[in-house]
Amino acid sequence: MAHNTFKPIFERTLSEQSELLAPQMTKVQLENLREGLYNSYRDAHYKAGNIFIRQYQSHREVVKIDAATGHTEIIKTIR
């Protein structure tokens, strides 16, 4: 009898989830850049929880986001 090795995503550890989703995440991030969109992520250089990096195809922006209003302020552009 064949063994079913399928494990639902929410029964996996965080590291197992990350490993499973990493290839798809990379694909989506590249598609975003090709379509002129950006990817957002946090950077360890910025300790405040409201500071993010927006990665565009040609540059990156360090942005500060007000969670209450959604207002975004560009702090720095990196080319």
mmCIF file of the N, C-alpha and C atoms, coordinates in Angstrom:
data_MODEL
# 
_entry.id   MODEL 
# 
loop_
_atom_site.group_PDB 
_atom_site.id 
_atom_site.type_symbol 
_atom_site.label_atom_id 
_atom_site.label_alt_id 
_atom_site.label_comp_id 
_atom_site.label_asym_id 
_atom_site.label_entity_id 
_atom_site.label_seq_id 
_atom_site.pdbx_PDB_ins_code 
_atom_site.Cartn_x 
_atom_site.Cartn_y 
_atom_site.Cartn_z 
_atom_site.occupancy 
_atom_site.B_iso_or_equiv 
_atom_site.pdbx_formal_charge 
_atom_site.auth_seq_id 
_atom_site.auth_comp_id 
_atom_site.auth_asym_id 
_atom_site.auth_atom_id 
_atom_site.pdbx_PDB_model_num 
ATOM 1   N N  . MET A 1 1  ? 0.847  -1.180 0.000   1.00 0.00 ? 1  MET A N  1 
ATOM 2   C CA . MET A 1 1  ? 0.000  0.000  0.000   1.00 0.00 ? 1  MET A CA 1 
ATOM 3   C C  . MET A 1 1  ? 0.893  1.244  0.000   1.00 0.00 ? 1  MET A C  1 
ATOM 4   N N  . ALA A 1 2  ? 0.547  2.225  -0.806  1.00 0.00 ? 2  ALA A N  1 
ATOM 5   C CA . ALA A 1 2  ? 1.332  3.463  -0.908  1.00 0.00 ? 2  ALA A CA 1 
ATOM 6   C C  . ALA A 1 2  ? 1.147  4.303  0.349   1.00 0.00 ? 2  ALA A C  1 
ATOM 7   N N  . HIS A 1 3  ? 2.210  4.941  0.722   1.00 0.00 ? 3  HIS A N  1 
ATOM 8   C CA . HIS A 1 3  ? 2.187  5.835  1.890   1.00 0.00 ? 3  HIS A CA 1 
ATOM 9   C C  . HIS A 1 3  ? 1.862  7.249  1.442   1.00 0.00 ? 3  HIS A C  1 
ATOM 10  N N  . ASN A 1 4  ? 0.887  7.874  2.053   1.00 0.00 ? 4  ASN A N  1 
ATOM 11  C CA . ASN A 1 4  ? 0.540  9.261  1.732   1.00 0.00 ? 4  ASN A CA 1 
ATOM 12  C C  . ASN A 1 4  ? 1.422  10.173 2.576   1.00 0.00 ? 4  ASN A C  1 
ATOM 13  N N  . THR A 1 5  ? 2.322  10.924 1.935   1.00 0.00 ? 5  THR A N  1 
ATOM 14  C CA . THR A 1 5  ? 3.248  11.789 2.671   1.00 0.00 ? 5  THR A CA 1 
ATOM 15  C C  . THR A 1 5  ? 2.805  13.243 2.680   1.00 0.00 ? 5  THR A C  1 
ATOM 16  N N  . PHE A 1 6  ? 1.606  13.520 2.149   1.00 0.00 ? 6  PHE A N  1 
ATOM 17  C CA . PHE A 1 6  ? 1.112  14.897 2.133   1.00 0.00 ? 6  PHE A CA 1 
ATOM 18  C C  . PHE A 1 6  ? 0.902  15.393 3.556   1.00 0.00 ? 6  PHE A C  1 
ATOM 19  N N  . LYS A 1 7  ? 1.379  16.612 3.812   1.00 0.00 ? 7  LYS A N  1 
ATOM 20  C CA . LYS A 1 7  ? 1.208  17.239 5.121   1.00 0.00 ? 7  LYS A CA 1 
ATOM 21  C C  . LYS A 1 7  ? 0.613  18.623 4.880   1.00 0.00 ? 7  LYS A C  1 
ATOM 22  N N  . PRO A 1 8  ? -0.580 18.900 5.394   1.00 0.00 ? 8  PRO A N  1 
ATOM 23  C CA . PRO A 1 8  ? -1.195 20.215 5.188   1.00 0.00 ? 8  PRO A CA 1 
ATOM 24  C C  . PRO A 1 8  ? -0.274 21.342 5.651   1.00 0.00 ? 8  PRO A C  1 
ATOM 25  N N  . ILE A 1 9  ? -0.360 22.478 4.975   1.00 0.00 ? 9  ILE A N  1 
ATOM 26  C CA . ILE A 1 9  ? 0.548  23.601 5.244   1.00 0.00 ? 9  ILE A CA 1 
ATOM 27  C C  . ILE A 1 9  ? 0.515  24.040 6.700   1.00 0.00 ? 9  ILE A C  1 
ATOM 28  N N  . PHE A 1 10 ? -0.666 24.071 7.311   1.00 0.00 ? 10 PHE A N  1 
ATOM 29  C CA . PHE A 1 10 ? -0.760 24.582 8.676   1.00 0.00 ? 10 PHE A CA 1 
ATOM 30  C C  . PHE A 1 10 ? -0.350 23.562 9.731   1.00 0.00 ? 10 PHE A C  1 
ATOM 31  N N  . GLU A 1 11 ? -0.028 22.355 9.304   1.00 0.00 ? 11 GLU A N  1 
ATOM 32  C CA . GLU A 1 11 ? 0.527  21.356 10.212  1.00 0.00 ? 11 GLU A CA 1 
ATOM 33  C C  . GLU A 1 11 ? 2.048  21.314 10.096  1.00 0.00 ? 11 GLU A C  1 
ATOM 34  N N  . ARG A 1 12 ? 2.598  22.142 9.243   1.00 0.00 ? 12 ARG A N  1 
ATOM 35  C CA . ARG A 1 12 ? 4.048  22.205 9.049   1.00 0.00 ? 12 ARG A CA 1 
ATOM 36  C C  . ARG A 1 12 ? 4.651  23.252 9.975   1.00 0.00 ? 12 ARG A C  1 
ATOM 37  N N  . THR A 1 13 ? 5.929  23.098 10.278  1.00 0.00 ? 13 THR A N  1 
ATOM 38  C CA . THR A 1 13 ? 6.635  24.112 11.058  1.00 0.00 ? 13 THR A CA 1 
ATOM 39  C C  . THR A 1 13 ? 6.838  25.343 10.180  1.00 0.00 ? 13 THR A C  1 
ATOM 40  N N  . LEU A 1 14 ? 7.202  26.461 10.800  1.00 0.00 ? 14 LEU A N  1 
ATOM 41  C CA . LEU A 1 14 ? 7.454  27.676 10.020  1.00 0.00 ? 14 LEU A CA 1 
ATOM 42  C C  . LEU A 1 14 ? 8.579  27.470 9.016   1.00 0.00 ? 14 LEU A C  1 
ATOM 43  N N  . SER A 1 15 ? 9.619  26.750 9.419   1.00 0.00 ? 15 SER A N  1 
ATOM 44  C CA . SER A 1 15 ? 10.726 26.523 8.481   1.00 0.00 ? 15 SER A CA 1 
ATOM 45  C C  . SER A 1 15 ? 10.282 25.622 7.325   1.00 0.00 ? 15 SER A C  1 
ATOM 46  N N  . GLU A 1 16 ? 9.421  24.641 7.593   1.00 0.00 ? 16 GLU A N  1 
ATOM 47  C CA . GLU A 1 16 ? 8.894  23.800 6.517   1.00 0.00 ? 16 GLU A CA 1 
ATOM 48  C C  . GLU A 1 16 ? 8.008  24.616 5.578   1.00 0.00 ? 16 GLU A C  1 
ATOM 49  N N  . GLN A 1 17 ? 7.202  25.505 6.140   1.00 0.00 ? 17 GLN A N  1 
ATOM 50  C CA . GLN A 1 17 ? 6.353  26.370 5.323   1.00 0.00 ? 17 GLN A CA 1 
ATOM 51  C C  . GLN A 1 17 ? 7.205  27.269 4.436   1.00 0.00 ? 17 GLN A C  1 
ATOM 52  N N  . SER A 1 18 ? 8.228  27.870 5.027   1.00 0.00 ? 18 SER A N  1 
ATOM 53  C CA . SER A 1 18 ? 9.114  28.761 4.263   1.00 0.00 ? 18 SER A CA 1 
ATOM 54  C C  . SER A 1 18 ? 9.787  28.018 3.119   1.00 0.00 ? 18 SER A C  1 
ATOM 55  N N  . GLU A 1 19 ? 10.275 26.832 3.413   1.00 0.00 ? 19 GLU A N  1 
ATOM 56  C CA . GLU A 1 19 ? 10.952 26.028 2.392   1.00 0.00 ? 19 GLU A CA 1 
ATOM 57  C C  . GLU A 1 19 ? 9.991  25.659 1.259   1.00 0.00 ? 19 GLU A C  1 
ATOM 58  N N  . LEU A 1 20 ? 8.766  25.317 1.606   1.00 0.00 ? 20 LEU A N  1 
ATOM 59  C CA . LEU A 1 20 ? 7.770  24.939 0.612   1.00 0.00 ? 20 LEU A CA 1 
ATOM 60  C C  . LEU A 1 20 ? 7.366  26.119 -0.272  1.00 0.00 ? 20 LEU A C  1 
ATOM 61  N N  . LEU A 1 21 ? 7.231  27.301 0.332   1.00 0.00 ? 21 LEU A N  1 
ATOM 62  C CA . LEU A 1 21 ? 6.731  28.470 -0.386  1.00 0.00 ? 21 LEU A CA 1 
ATOM 63  C C  . LEU A 1 21 ? 7.812  29.303 -1.077  1.00 0.00 ? 21 LEU A C  1 
ATOM 64  N N  . ALA A 1 22 ? 9.075  29.113 -0.729  1.00 0.00 ? 22 ALA A N  1 
ATOM 65  C CA . ALA A 1 22 ? 10.166 29.948 -1.247  1.00 0.00 ? 22 ALA A CA 1 
ATOM 66  C C  . ALA A 1 22 ? 10.208 30.029 -2.780  1.00 0.00 ? 22 ALA A C  1 
ATOM 67  N N  . PRO A 1 23 ? 10.133 28.919 -3.505  1.00 0.00 ? 23 PRO A N  1 
ATOM 68  C CA . PRO A 1 23 ? 10.191 29.032 -4.972  1.00 0.00 ? 23 PRO A CA 1 
ATOM 69  C C  . PRO A 1 23 ? 9.038  29.855 -5.552  1.00 0.00 ? 23 PRO A C  1 
ATOM 70  N N  . GLN A 1 24 ? 7.847  29.682 -5.017  1.00 0.00 ? 24 GLN A N  1 
ATOM 71  C CA . GLN A 1 24 ? 6.689  30.433 -5.509  1.00 0.00 ? 24 GLN A CA 1 
ATOM 72  C C  . GLN A 1 24 ? 6.821  31.911 -5.166  1.00 0.00 ? 24 GLN A C  1 
ATOM 73  N N  . MET A 1 25 ? 7.325  32.222 -3.970  1.00 0.00 ? 25 MET A N  1 
ATOM 74  C CA . MET A 1 25 ? 7.521  33.620 -3.566  1.00 0.00 ? 25 MET A CA 1 
ATOM 75  C C  . MET A 1 25 ? 8.515  34.315 -4.495  1.00 0.00 ? 25 MET A C  1 
ATOM 76  N N  . THR A 1 26 ? 9.600  33.641 -4.816  1.00 0.00 ? 26 THR A N  1 
ATOM 77  C CA . THR A 1 26 ? 10.598 34.207 -5.721  1.00 0.00 ? 26 THR A CA 1 
ATOM 78  C C  . THR A 1 26 ? 9.979  34.490 -7.086  1.00 0.00 ? 26 THR A C  1 
ATOM 79  N N  . LYS A 1 27 ? 9.174  33.566 -7.573  1.00 0.00 ? 27 LYS A N  1 
ATOM 80  C CA . LYS A 1 27 ? 8.507  33.739 -8.867  1.00 0.00 ? 27 LYS A CA 1 
ATOM 81  C C  . LYS A 1 27 ? 7.589  34.964 -8.845  1.00 0.00 ? 27 LYS A C  1 
ATOM 82  N N  . VAL A 1 28 ? 6.798  35.107 -7.800  1.00 0.00 ? 28 VAL A N  1 
ATOM 83  C CA . VAL A 1 28 ? 5.866  36.233 -7.685  1.00 0.00 ? 28 VAL A CA 1 
ATOM 84  C C  . VAL A 1 28 ? 6.626  37.553 -7.576  1.00 0.00 ? 28 VAL A C  1 
ATOM 85  N N  . GLN A 1 29 ? 7.712  37.573 -6.807  1.00 0.00 ? 29 GLN A N  1 
ATOM 86  C CA . GLN A 1 29 ? 8.503  38.797 -6.663  1.00 0.00 ? 29 GLN A CA 1 
ATOM 87  C C  . GLN A 1 29 ? 9.074  39.237 -8.007  1.00 0.00 ? 29 GLN A C  1 
ATOM 88  N N  . LEU A 1 30 ? 9.580  38.309 -8.794  1.00 0.00 ? 30 LEU A N  1 
ATOM 89  C CA . LEU A 1 30 ? 10.118 38.642 -10.118 1.00 0.00 ? 30 LEU A CA 1 
ATOM 90  C C  . LEU A 1 30 ? 9.022  39.132 -11.056 1.00 0.00 ? 30 LEU A C  1 
ATOM 91  N N  . GLU A 1 31 ? 7.848  38.505 -10.996 1.00 0.00 ? 31 GLU A N  1 
ATOM 92  C CA . GLU A 1 31 ? 6.717  38.955 -11.816 1.00 0.00 ? 31 GLU A CA 1 
ATOM 93  C C  . GLU A 1 31 ? 6.315  40.382 -11.444 1.00 0.00 ? 31 GLU A C  1 
ATOM 94  N N  . ASN A 1 32 ? 6.293  40.688 -10.151 1.00 0.00 ? 32 ASN A N  1 
ATOM 95  C CA . ASN A 1 32 ? 5.968  42.048 -9.694  1.00 0.00 ? 32 ASN A CA 1 
ATOM 96  C C  . ASN A 1 32 ? 6.906  43.065 -10.330 1.00 0.00 ? 32 ASN A C  1 
ATOM 97  N N  . LEU A 1 33 ? 8.202  42.803 -10.270 1.00 0.00 ? 33 LEU A N  1 
ATOM 98  C CA . LEU A 1 33 ? 9.186  43.738 -10.813 1.00 0.00 ? 33 LEU A CA 1 
ATOM 99  C C  . LEU A 1 33 ? 9.013  43.904 -12.321 1.00 0.00 ? 33 LEU A C  1 
ATOM 100 N N  . ARG A 1 34 ? 8.779  42.800 -13.027 1.00 0.00 ? 34 ARG A N  1 
ATOM 101 C CA . ARG A 1 34 ? 8.571  42.874 -14.485 1.00 0.00 ? 34 ARG A CA 1 
ATOM 102 C C  . ARG A 1 34 ? 7.337  43.701 -14.840 1.00 0.00 ? 34 ARG A C  1 
ATOM 103 N N  . GLU A 1 35 ? 6.335  43.681 -13.992 1.00 0.00 ? 35 GLU A N  1 
ATOM 104 C CA . GLU A 1 35 ? 5.087  44.414 -14.246 1.00 0.00 ? 35 GLU A CA 1 
ATOM 105 C C  . GLU A 1 35 ? 5.140  45.863 -13.755 1.00 0.00 ? 35 GLU A C  1 
ATOM 106 N N  . GLY A 1 36 ? 6.299  46.297 -13.243 1.00 0.00 ? 36 GLY A N  1 
ATOM 107 C CA . GLY A 1 36 ? 6.433  47.672 -12.775 1.00 0.00 ? 36 GLY A CA 1 
ATOM 108 C C  . GLY A 1 36 ? 5.928  47.890 -11.358 1.00 0.00 ? 36 GLY A C  1 
ATOM 109 N N  . LEU A 1 37 ? 5.669  46.809 -10.647 1.00 0.00 ? 37 LEU A N  1 
ATOM 110 C CA . LEU A 1 37 ? 5.230  46.909 -9.254  1.00 0.00 ? 37 LEU A CA 1 
ATOM 111 C C  . LEU A 1 37 ? 6.448  46.861 -8.341  1.00 0.00 ? 37 LEU A C  1 
ATOM 112 N N  . TYR A 1 38 ? 6.224  46.840 -7.054  1.00 0.00 ? 38 TYR A N  1 
ATOM 113 C CA . TYR A 1 38 ? 7.335  46.755 -6.111  1.00 0.00 ? 38 TYR A CA 1 
ATOM 114 C C  . TYR A 1 38 ? 7.094  45.634 -5.113  1.00 0.00 ? 38 TYR A C  1 
ATOM 115 N N  . ASN A 1 39 ? 8.181  45.215 -4.458  1.00 0.00 ? 39 ASN A N  1 
ATOM 116 C CA . ASN A 1 39 ? 8.119  44.255 -3.362  1.00 0.00 ? 39 ASN A CA 1 
ATOM 117 C C  . ASN A 1 39 ? 8.488  44.994 -2.085  1.00 0.00 ? 39 ASN A C  1 
ATOM 118 N N  . SER A 1 40 ? 7.798  44.704 -1.007  1.00 0.00 ? 40 SER A N  1 
ATOM 119 C CA . SER A 1 40 ? 8.075  45.346 0.283   1.00 0.00 ? 40 SER A CA 1 
ATOM 120 C C  . SER A 1 40 ? 8.680  44.337 1.245   1.00 0.00 ? 40 SER A C  1 
ATOM 121 N N  . TYR A 1 41 ? 9.639  44.809 2.026   1.00 0.00 ? 41 TYR A N  1 
ATOM 122 C CA . TYR A 1 41 ? 10.225 43.959 3.057   1.00 0.00 ? 41 TYR A CA 1 
ATOM 123 C C  . TYR A 1 41 ? 10.831 44.840 4.138   1.00 0.00 ? 41 TYR A C  1 
ATOM 124 N N  . ARG A 1 42 ? 11.097 44.240 5.264   1.00 0.00 ? 42 ARG A N  1 
ATOM 125 C CA . ARG A 1 42 ? 11.765 44.947 6.364   1.00 0.00 ? 42 ARG A CA 1 
ATOM 126 C C  . ARG A 1 42 ? 13.264 44.729 6.228   1.00 0.00 ? 42 ARG A C  1 
ATOM 127 N N  . ASP A 1 43 ? 14.020 45.656 6.792   1.00 0.00 ? 43 ASP A N  1 
ATOM 128 C CA . ASP A 1 43 ? 15.474 45.572 6.780   1.00 0.00 ? 43 ASP A CA 1 
ATOM 129 C C  . ASP A 1 43 ? 15.960 45.728 8.214   1.00 0.00 ? 43 ASP A C  1 
ATOM 130 N N  . ALA A 1 44 ? 16.885 44.891 8.626   1.00 0.00 ? 44 ALA A N  1 
ATOM 131 C CA . ALA A 1 44 ? 17.386 44.904 10.002  1.00 0.00 ? 44 ALA A CA 1 
ATOM 132 C C  . ALA A 1 44 ? 18.073 46.219 10.372  1.00 0.00 ? 44 ALA A C  1 
ATOM 133 N N  . HIS A 1 45 ? 18.483 47.012 9.377   1.00 0.00 ? 45 HIS A N  1 
ATOM 134 C CA . HIS A 1 45 ? 19.124 48.297 9.664   1.00 0.00 ? 45 HIS A CA 1 
ATOM 135 C C  . HIS A 1 45 ? 18.152 49.297 10.284  1.00 0.00 ? 45 HIS A C  1 
ATOM 136 N N  . TYR A 1 46 ? 16.874 49.091 10.057  1.00 0.00 ? 46 TYR A N  1 
ATOM 137 C CA . TYR A 1 46 ? 15.850 50.017 10.547  1.00 0.00 ? 46 TYR A CA 1 
ATOM 138 C C  . TYR A 1 46 ? 15.037 49.313 11.627  1.00 0.00 ? 46 TYR A C  1 
ATOM 139 N N  . LYS A 1 47 ? 15.183 49.792 12.859  1.00 0.00 ? 47 LYS A N  1 
ATOM 140 C CA . LYS A 1 47 ? 14.563 49.126 14.012  1.00 0.00 ? 47 LYS A CA 1 
ATOM 141 C C  . LYS A 1 47 ? 13.081 49.440 14.165  1.00 0.00 ? 47 LYS A C  1 
ATOM 142 N N  . ALA A 1 48 ? 12.639 50.598 13.697  1.00 0.00 ? 48 ALA A N  1 
ATOM 143 C CA . ALA A 1 48 ? 11.235 50.986 13.851  1.00 0.00 ? 48 ALA A CA 1 
ATOM 144 C C  . ALA A 1 48 ? 10.342 50.037 13.048  1.00 0.00 ? 48 ALA A C  1 
ATOM 145 N N  . GLY A 1 49 ? 9.210  49.677 13.621  1.00 0.00 ? 49 GLY A N  1 
ATOM 146 C CA . GLY A 1 49 ? 8.298  48.740 12.981  1.00 0.00 ? 49 GLY A CA 1 
ATOM 147 C C  . GLY A 1 49 ? 7.542  49.305 11.797  1.00 0.00 ? 49 GLY A C  1 
ATOM 148 N N  . ASN A 1 50 ? 7.611  50.622 11.600  1.00 0.00 ? 50 ASN A N  1 
ATOM 149 C CA . ASN A 1 50 ? 6.861  51.238 10.501  1.00 0.00 ? 50 ASN A CA 1 
ATOM 150 C C  . ASN A 1 50 ? 7.755  51.625 9.319   1.00 0.00 ? 50 ASN A C  1 
ATOM 151 N N  . ILE A 1 51 ? 8.986  51.128 9.294   1.00 0.00 ? 51 ILE A N  1 
ATOM 152 C CA . ILE A 1 51 ? 9.930  51.414 8.210   1.00 0.00 ? 51 ILE A CA 1 
ATOM 153 C C  . ILE A 1 51 ? 10.061 50.166 7.334   1.00 0.00 ? 51 ILE A C  1 
ATOM 154 N N  . PHE A 1 52 ? 9.878  50.349 6.042   1.00 0.00 ? 52 PHE A N  1 
ATOM 155 C CA . PHE A 1 52 ? 9.959  49.253 5.083   1.00 0.00 ? 52 PHE A CA 1 
ATOM 156 C C  . PHE A 1 52 ? 10.832 49.656 3.900   1.00 0.00 ? 52 PHE A C  1 
ATOM 157 N N  . ILE A 1 53 ? 11.281 48.657 3.168   1.00 0.00 ? 53 ILE A N  1 
ATOM 158 C CA . ILE A 1 53 ? 11.989 48.872 1.910   1.00 0.00 ? 53 ILE A CA 1 
ATOM 159 C C  . ILE A 1 53 ? 11.029 48.490 0.790   1.00 0.00 ? 53 ILE A C  1 
ATOM 160 N N  . ARG A 1 54 ? 10.911 49.363 -0.196  1.00 0.00 ? 54 ARG A N  1 
ATOM 161 C CA . ARG A 1 54 ? 10.167 49.045 -1.415  1.00 0.00 ? 54 ARG A CA 1 
ATOM 162 C C  . ARG A 1 54 ? 11.194 48.815 -2.503  1.00 0.00 ? 54 ARG A C  1 
ATOM 163 N N  . GLN A 1 55 ? 11.217 47.625 -3.046  1.00 0.00 ? 55 GLN A N  1 
ATOM 164 C CA . GLN A 1 55 ? 12.170 47.287 -4.096  1.00 0.00 ? 55 GLN A CA 1 
ATOM 165 C C  . GLN A 1 55 ? 11.470 47.357 -5.447  1.00 0.00 ? 55 GLN A C  1 
ATOM 166 N N  . TYR A 1 56 ? 11.928 48.283 -6.283  1.00 0.00 ? 56 TYR A N  1 
ATOM 167 C CA . TYR A 1 56 ? 11.456 48.410 -7.659  1.00 0.00 ? 56 TYR A CA 1 
ATOM 168 C C  . TYR A 1 56 ? 12.503 47.781 -8.570  1.00 0.00 ? 56 TYR A C  1 
ATOM 169 N N  . GLN A 1 57 ? 12.226 47.695 -9.844  1.00 0.00 ? 57 GLN A N  1 
ATOM 170 C CA . GLN A 1 57 ? 13.187 47.108 -10.780 1.00 0.00 ? 57 GLN A CA 1 
ATOM 171 C C  . GLN A 1 57 ? 14.466 47.945 -10.863 1.00 0.00 ? 57 GLN A C  1 
ATOM 172 N N  . SER A 1 58 ? 14.345 49.272 -10.789 1.00 0.00 ? 58 SER A N  1 
ATOM 173 C CA . SER A 1 58 ? 15.502 50.147 -10.991 1.00 0.00 ? 58 SER A CA 1 
ATOM 174 C C  . SER A 1 58 ? 16.063 50.770 -9.716  1.00 0.00 ? 58 SER A C  1 
ATOM 175 N N  . HIS A 1 59 ? 15.340 50.691 -8.617  1.00 0.00 ? 59 HIS A N  1 
ATOM 176 C CA . HIS A 1 59 ? 15.809 51.320 -7.384  1.00 0.00 ? 59 HIS A CA 1 
ATOM 177 C C  . HIS A 1 59 ? 15.035 50.780 -6.182  1.00 0.00 ? 59 HIS A C  1 
ATOM 178 N N  . ARG A 1 60 ? 15.463 51.221 -5.005  1.00 0.00 ? 60 ARG A N  1 
ATOM 179 C CA . ARG A 1 60 ? 14.763 50.892 -3.762  1.00 0.00 ? 60 ARG A CA 1 
ATOM 180 C C  . ARG A 1 60 ? 14.426 52.184 -3.039  1.00 0.00 ? 60 ARG A C  1 
ATOM 181 N N  . GLU A 1 61 ? 13.360 52.149 -2.259  1.00 0.00 ? 61 GLU A N  1 
ATOM 182 C CA . GLU A 1 61 ? 12.973 53.286 -1.429  1.00 0.00 ? 61 GLU A CA 1 
ATOM 183 C C  . GLU A 1 61 ? 12.813 52.818 0.006   1.00 0.00 ? 61 GLU A C  1 
ATOM 184 N N  . VAL A 1 62 ? 13.335 53.621 0.926   1.00 0.00 ? 62 VAL A N  1 
ATOM 185 C CA . VAL A 1 62 ? 13.078 53.400 2.345   1.00 0.00 ? 62 VAL A CA 1 
ATOM 186 C C  . VAL A 1 62 ? 11.857 54.250 2.661   1.00 0.00 ? 62 VAL A C  1 
ATOM 187 N N  . VAL A 1 63 ? 10.789 53.622 3.152   1.00 0.00 ? 63 VAL A N  1 
ATOM 188 C CA . VAL A 1 63 ? 9.547  54.346 3.396   1.00 0.00 ? 63 VAL A CA 1 
ATOM 189 C C  . VAL A 1 63 ? 9.078  54.165 4.835   1.00 0.00 ? 63 VAL A C  1 
ATOM 190 N N  . LYS A 1 64 ? 8.402  55.194 5.312   1.00 0.00 ? 64 LYS A N  1 
ATOM 191 C CA . LYS A 1 64 ? 7.780  55.175 6.636   1.00 0.00 ? 64 LYS A CA 1 
ATOM 192 C C  . LYS A 1 64 ? 6.275  55.170 6.399   1.00 0.00 ? 64 LYS A C  1 
ATOM 193 N N  . ILE A 1 65 ? 5.580  54.218 7.013   1.00 0.00 ? 65 ILE A N  1 
ATOM 194 C CA . ILE A 1 65 ? 4.144  54.068 6.777   1.00 0.00 ? 65 ILE A CA 1 
ATOM 195 C C  . ILE A 1 65 ? 3.377  54.272 8.077   1.00 0.00 ? 65 ILE A C  1 
ATOM 196 N N  . ASP A 1 66 ? 2.391  55.155 8.028   1.00 0.00 ? 66 ASP A N  1 
ATOM 197 C CA . ASP A 1 66 ? 1.499  55.374 9.166   1.00 0.00 ? 66 ASP A CA 1 
ATOM 198 C C  . ASP A 1 66 ? 0.371  54.349 9.055   1.00 0.00 ? 66 ASP A C  1 
ATOM 199 N N  . ALA A 1 67 ? 0.351  53.379 9.963   1.00 0.00 ? 67 ALA A N  1 
ATOM 200 C CA . ALA A 1 67 ? -0.633 52.297 9.894   1.00 0.00 ? 67 ALA A CA 1 
ATOM 201 C C  . ALA A 1 67 ? -2.061 52.801 10.070  1.00 0.00 ? 67 ALA A C  1 
ATOM 202 N N  . ALA A 1 68 ? -2.246 53.865 10.821  1.00 0.00 ? 68 ALA A N  1 
ATOM 203 C CA . ALA A 1 68 ? -3.596 54.379 11.080  1.00 0.00 ? 68 ALA A CA 1 
ATOM 204 C C  . ALA A 1 68 ? -4.197 55.059 9.852   1.00 0.00 ? 68 ALA A C  1 
ATOM 205 N N  . THR A 1 69 ? -3.367 55.790 9.109   1.00 0.00 ? 69 THR A N  1 
ATOM 206 C CA . THR A 1 69 ? -3.886 56.566 7.973   1.00 0.00 ? 69 THR A CA 1 
ATOM 207 C C  . THR A 1 69 ? -3.496 55.988 6.613   1.00 0.00 ? 69 THR A C  1 
ATOM 208 N N  . GLY A 1 70 ? -2.452 55.156 6.587   1.00 0.00 ? 70 GLY A N  1 
ATOM 209 C CA . GLY A 1 70 ? -1.952 54.629 5.321   1.00 0.00 ? 70 GLY A CA 1 
ATOM 210 C C  . GLY A 1 70 ? -1.007 55.584 4.613   1.00 0.00 ? 70 GLY A C  1 
ATOM 211 N N  . HIS A 1 71 ? -0.764 56.748 5.224   1.00 0.00 ? 71 HIS A N  1 
ATOM 212 C CA . HIS A 1 71 ? 0.139  57.737 4.625   1.00 0.00 ? 71 HIS A CA 1 
ATOM 213 C C  . HIS A 1 71 ? 1.554  57.156 4.550   1.00 0.00 ? 71 HIS A C  1 
ATOM 214 N N  . THR A 1 72 ? 2.181  57.336 3.399   1.00 0.00 ? 72 THR A N  1 
ATOM 215 C CA . THR A 1 72 ? 3.534  56.844 3.173   1.00 0.00 ? 72 THR A CA 1 
ATOM 216 C C  . THR A 1 72 ? 4.472  58.014 2.925   1.00 0.00 ? 72 THR A C  1 
ATOM 217 N N  . GLU A 1 73 ? 5.599  57.995 3.616   1.00 0.00 ? 73 GLU A N  1 
ATOM 218 C CA . GLU A 1 73 ? 6.622  59.032 3.443   1.00 0.00 ? 73 GLU A CA 1 
ATOM 219 C C  . GLU A 1 73 ? 7.909  58.363 2.968   1.00 0.00 ? 73 GLU A C  1 
ATOM 220 N N  . ILE A 1 74 ? 8.441  58.830 1.842   1.00 0.00 ? 74 ILE A N  1 
ATOM 221 C CA . ILE A 1 74 ? 9.709  58.301 1.340   1.00 0.00 ? 74 ILE A CA 1 
ATOM 222 C C  . ILE A 1 74 ? 10.834 58.961 2.123   1.00 0.00 ? 74 ILE A C  1 
ATOM 223 N N  . ILE A 1 75 ? 11.625 58.152 2.798   1.00 0.00 ? 75 ILE A N  1 
ATOM 224 C CA . ILE A 1 75 ? 12.738 58.656 3.602   1.00 0.00 ? 75 ILE A CA 1 
ATOM 225 C C  . ILE A 1 75 ? 14.003 58.774 2.755   1.00 0.00 ? 75 ILE A C  1 
ATOM 226 N N  . LYS A 1 76 ? 14.225 57.765 1.908   1.00 0.00 ? 76 LYS A N  1 
ATOM 227 C CA . LYS A 1 76 ? 15.454 57.747 1.115   1.00 0.00 ? 76 LYS A CA 1 
ATOM 228 C C  . LYS A 1 76 ? 15.240 56.891 -0.127  1.00 0.00 ? 76 LYS A C  1 
ATOM 229 N N  . THR A 1 77 ? 15.846 57.316 -1.242  1.00 0.00 ? 77 THR A N  1 
ATOM 230 C CA . THR A 1 77 ? 15.844 56.535 -2.478  1.00 0.00 ? 77 THR A CA 1 
ATOM 231 C C  . THR A 1 77 ? 17.256 56.014 -2.701  1.00 0.00 ? 77 THR A C  1 
ATOM 232 N N  . ILE A 1 78 ? 17.369 54.728 -2.989  1.00 0.00 ? 78 ILE A N  1 
ATOM 233 C CA . ILE A 1 78 ? 18.666 54.079 -3.198  1.00 0.00 ? 78 ILE A CA 1 
ATOM 234 C C  . ILE A 1 78 ? 18.707 53.578 -4.636  1.00 0.00 ? 78 ILE A C  1 
ATOM 235 N N  . ARG A 1 79 ? 19.698 54.070 -5.394  1.00 0.00 ? 79 ARG A N  1 
ATOM 236 C CA . ARG A 1 79 ? 19.827 53.668 -6.809  1.00 0.00 ? 79 ARG A CA 1 
ATOM 237 C C  . ARG A 1 79 ? 20.950 52.686 -6.979  1.00 0.00 ? 79 ARG A C  1 
# 
